[in-house]
Amino acid sequence: MESQHYFSAQPAGPDTRRPLSVVLAGERRDLVTSSGLFSPDGVDKGTRILLDGVPAPEGRRMLDIGSGWGPIALTMALRAPEATVHAVDINERCIALTRENATRLGLTNVRASSPDEVDAAVEFDTIWSNPPIRIGKQDLHALLLRWLPRLAPGGRAWLVVQKNLGADSLQRWLGEELPSGFAVRRAETSKSFRIIEVNREAR
């Protein structure tokens, strides 16, 4: 599918729900998916590497940037049931699917919405994301600079990025552009992906 379709607020193609069975947080989950979104048929390789490679989410406020049908947000919510997990996406179909999948799993701690619906005062203790690299460098940079500075003091973000899609240059750029008090490092390399960690120092 052309990238502009699933990076649109209203993607092309019919919104036809179909079953999706995937493993999240160590157990098989029966969910739903549709067309017009990223990786509609399962957990993509980069997201799986992220979910398998990062430590348990910490804190009470968490964020998934670019939620798709919800694998990252749902995993955080399953692993940290006392936390509130914000799942943001511009794709209205993705927002609806994440909400529906959270309901199917009995999760009441997932808040799926458009970016503009998140309270601007909220800071996040944990951010996980497989960011939408293919939206283009300018839009990607704006997206990351919108959310990563909202890490709470002592908070950590984890991003998974494919090496051949600019993971190393993105890591360098984040190190240069994030405010003082933020540290950026390569946490892991797995297959063709990097996991980038962003820390905000505690006050």
Summary of the structure (lengths in Angstrom):
residues: 203
radius of gyration: 15.7
end to end distance: 44.8
largest distance: 48.8
contacts: 668
relative contact order: 0.15
helix: 34%
strand: 31%
